[in-house]
């Protein structure tokens, strides 16, 4: 059991987190971010197959959101400020991005059936989704539209020739060829892959989405006791503490997976003393 899981279990047994519990969760996230950044920079530029290559890009985006999260969290050592913003909204969008990115990272890292060219199918579908998304955004630009339409047609033709794709159910094939899917698995399958309960995932996704946007749950019960005001309060401290521990666990597991593929970078994992740049002065490598 990792440090984040141990702290999370302790909070479940204890109940409402105190400021000391919050600070322990903050340090746990800080440590996970430091190690993820150090490992990510140590393996940068190396490939271990197309799927793993794209997975490292997802990992880099996860690290970016994790950096933004640790900088936004109240009392973070990463930022000097004359006041703190005690609202779950400072973390919600980054926590949700990590929750989602974790699914795609492990999907791309998972073994592929090379006899049926599954890896090639995964990358082609990813490229098709990207192409169709750009085609939609630039539909009013004739030159851009023509280029993306040609690329889309080439990718569709390529995908149809791959044995893995040919063996999928027809409704799934149709959805993939429309460019609406970036992954062959649906969300329930991805959640199962990362060993989360679907119900738990859905609750987190809905709650964090509500606070990432200005939806009713984010404002309907703003209380006179400070919730939603930016002042420290029990509700926002609890949300922040829980989210930081979950995000720390996600980063720890993803970093473990990167080290598994690139074992020579394991030595850079030094907790809060991990070296990377840019970052806090104490974490920057000595020249």
C-alpha positions in Angstrom: 0.0 0.0 0.0 1.4 3.4 -1.0 1.6 6.4 1.2 -1.4 8.1 -0.4 -3.5 4.9 0.1 -2.4 4.7 3.8 -3.4 8.3 4.4 -6.7 7.9 2.6 -7.5 4.9 4.7 -6.7 6.8 7.9 -9.0 9.6 6.8 -11.9 7.2 6.1 -11.5 5.9 9.7 -11.1 9.4 11.2 -13.7 11.4 9.4 -13.5 15.2 8.8 -9.8 16.1 7.9 -8.0 18.7 10.0 -5.5 21.2 8.7 -2.8 18.7 9.7 -4.5 16.0 7.6 -4.7 18.5 4.7 -1.0 19.3 5.0 -0.1 15.6 5.1 -2.1 15.1 1.9 -0.4 18.1 0.3 3.0 16.7 1.1 1.9 13.4 -0.4 0.9 15.0 -3.6 4.0 17.2 -3.6 6.2 14.0 -3.4 4.2 12.3 -6.2 4.5 15.3 -8.5 8.3 15.6 -7.8 8.9 12.0 -8.6 6.7 12.0 -11.7 8.4 15.1 -13.1 11.9 13.7 -12.5 11.0 10.3 -14.1 9.3 12.0 -17.0 12.3 14.2 -17.8 14.7 11.3 -17.3 12.9 9.1 -20.0 12.1 12.0 -22.4 13.0 11.4 -26.0 13.1 7.6 -25.8 10.6 5.3 -27.4 9.6 1.7 -26.6 7.1 1.2 -29.4 4.4 3.6 -30.8 1.7 2.9 -28.1 4.2 3.4 -25.2 5.5 6.5 -27.0 2.0 8.1 -27.1 1.5 6.9 -23.5 4.6 9.0 -22.4 2.9 12.0 -24.1 -0.2 11.4 -22.0 2.1 11.1 -18.9 3.6 14.4 -19.8 0.2 16.0 -19.9 -0.6 14.4 -16.6 2.5 15.9 -15.1 1.5 19.3 -16.4 -1.9 19.1 -14.7 -0.2 17.8 -11.6 2.2 20.8 -11.6 -0.7 23.2 -12.0 -2.6 21.4 -9.1 0.3 21.6 -6.6 0.8 25.2 -7.5 -2.9 26.0 -6.9 -3.3 24.1 -3.6 -3.4 26.3 -0.5 -0.2 26.3 1.6 1.9 24.9 -1.3 5.6 25.5 -1.1 5.6 25.9 -4.9 4.1 29.4 -4.8 4.7 32.5 -2.7 1.5 34.4 -2.0 0.1 36.8 0.6 -3.1 34.9 0.8 -4.6 31.4 0.1 -7.7 30.5 -2.0 -9.5 27.7 0.0 -11.9 26.5 -2.7 -12.1 23.1 -4.3 -12.4 24.9 -7.7 -8.7 25.5 -7.7 -8.0 21.8 -8.0 -11.1 20.3 -9.5 -10.3 20.7 -13.2 -6.7 19.3 -12.7 -8.0 16.4 -10.6 -10.5 15.5 -13.3 -7.9 15.7 -16.0 -5.7 13.3 -14.0 -8.6 11.0 -13.5 -9.3 10.9 -17.2 -5.6 10.9 -18.3 -5.0 7.9 -16.1 -7.4 5.8 -18.1 -5.8 6.6 -21.4 -2.3 6.2 -20.1 -2.9 2.7 -18.9 -4.8 1.9 -22.1 -1.8 2.8 -24.2 0.6 1.1 -21.8 -1.4 -2.2 -21.8 -0.2 -5.2 -23.9 -1.5 -5.4 -27.4 -2.2 -8.4 -29.6 0.5 -8.0 -32.3 -0.7 -11.0 -34.3 -3.8 -8.9 -35.1 -1.9 -5.6 -35.2 -3.8 -4.2 -32.2 -1.1 -1.6 -31.5 -1.2 -0.3 -35.1 -5.0 -0.1 -34.8 -4.9 1.8 -31.5 -2.6 4.5 -33.0 -4.5 4.7 -36.3 -7.8 5.2 -34.3 -6.1 7.9 -32.2 -4.9 9.7 -35.3 -8.3 9.5 -36.9 -10.0 11.0 -33.9 -7.5 13.8 -33.8 -7.9 14.5 -37.5 -11.7 14.5 -37.3 -11.6 16.9 -34.3 -9.4 19.3 -36.3 -11.6 18.9 -39.3 -14.6 20.0 -37.2 -12.8 23.0 -35.8 -11.5 24.2 -39.2 -14.6 23.4 -41.2 -15.0 27.0 -42.4 -11.5 27.1 -43.8 -11.5 25.6 -47.3 -7.7 24.8 -47.4 -7.6 23.3 -44.0 -10.8 21.3 -44.6 -9.5 19.8 -47.8 -6.3 18.7 -46.1 -8.0 17.1 -43.1 -10.6 15.4 -45.3 -7.8 13.8 -47.3 -6.0 12.7 -44.2 -9.3 11.3 -42.7 -10.0 9.2 -45.8 -6.5 7.8 -45.7 -6.8 6.9 -42.0 -10.2 5.3 -42.5 -8.9 3.2 -45.4 -5.9 2.1 -43.3 -8.0 1.2 -40.3 -10.3 -1.0 -42.4 -7.3 -3.2 -43.4 -6.2 -4.0 -39.8 -7.2 -7.5 -38.6 -7.9 -6.3 -35.0 -10.4 -3.7 -36.3 -12.0 -6.1 -38.8 -12.9 -8.5 -35.9 -14.8 -5.8 -33.9 -18.6 -5.7 -33.8 -20.1 -3.6 -36.7 -21.6 -0.9 -34.4 -18.2 -0.4 -32.8 -16.5 -0.2 -36.2 -19.1 2.4 -37.4 -18.5 4.6 -34.3 -14.7 4.3 -34.8 -14.9 5.2 -38.5 -16.9 8.3 -37.7 -13.9 9.7 -35.8 -15.9 10.0 -32.5 -13.8 7.4 -30.6 -10.1 7.7 -29.6 -10.0 4.4 -27.8 -11.4 1.0 -28.6 -12.5 0.4 -25.0 -15.5 2.2 -23.5 -15.1 4.0 -20.2 -16.4 1.1 -18.1 -13.7 -1.1 -19.5 -11.0 1.5 -19.0 -12.1 2.0 -15.4 -11.9 -1.7 -14.8 -8.4 -1.7 -16.3 -7.2 0.8 -13.7 -8.9 -1.3 -10.9 -11.4 1.4 -9.9 -15.0 0.7 -9.0 -17.2 2.2 -11.7 -19.5 3.7 -9.2 -16.7 5.4 -7.3 -15.2 6.7 -10.6 -18.6 8.1 -11.7 -19.1 9.9 -8.4 -15.7 11.5 -8.6 -16.1 12.4 -12.3 -19.5 14.0 -11.7 -18.4 15.9 -8.5 -15.1 17.1 -10.0 -16.9 18.1 -13.3 -19.5 20.1 -11.4 -16.7 22.1 -9.7 -14.6 22.4 -12.9 -17.6 24.2 -14.4 -20.1 26.6 -12.8 -22.8 24.0 -12.4 -25.4 23.9 -9.6 -23.5 21.7 -7.2 -20.6 24.1 -7.3 -22.8 27.1 -6.1 -26.2 25.9 -4.9 -25.1 25.3 -1.3 -22.6 28.0 -0.7 -22.9 28.4 3.0 -22.4 31.3 5.5 -19.7 29.2 7.2 -17.2 30.1 4.4 -17.8 27.4 1.8 -17.1 28.8 -1.6 -15.9 32.1 -0.2 -12.1 31.4 -0.5 -11.7 31.3 3.2 -10.6 28.0 4.9 -13.6 25.9 5.8 -14.3 22.2 6.6 -16.1 21.4 3.3 -13.5 22.7 0.9 -10.6 21.4 3.0 -12.2 18.0 2.9 -12.7 18.0 -0.9 -9.2 19.3 -1.4 -7.6 16.7 0.9 -9.5 13.8 -0.7 -8.7 14.9 -4.2 -5.0 15.4 -3.5 -4.7 11.9 -2.1 -6.5 10.4 -5.1 -4.3 12.4 -7.5 -1.2 11.3 -5.6 -2.2 7.7 -6.0 -2.8 8.1 -9.7 0.6 9.7 -10.2 2.4 7.1 -8.1 0.9 4.3 -10.2 1.6 6.0 -13.5 5.2 6.7 -12.5 5.6 3.1 -11.4 4.5 2.1 -14.9 6.9 4.4 -16.7 9.8 3.0 -14.5 8.7 -0.5 -15.3 9.2 0.3 -19.0 12.4 2.4 -18.5 13.9 0.8 -15.4 17.2 2.7 -15.6 15.4 5.9 -14.6 14.3 4.5 -11.2 17.2 6.2 -9.4 15.8 9.7 -10.0 12.8 8.9 -7.7 14.0 10.7 -4.5 10.7 11.8 -3.0 10.7 15.6 -2.3 14.4 15.7 -3.1 13.8 14.5 -6.7 15.5 16.8 -9.3 13.8 18.4 -12.3 13.5 21.8 -13.9 11.6 24.1 -13.9 10.4 23.7 -10.3 11.1 24.9 -6.8 14.7 26.0 -6.3 15.4 23.0 -4.0 14.4 20.6 -6.7 16.5 22.0 -9.5 19.5 20.0 -10.6 22.9 21.4 -9.6 24.9 22.5 -12.6 
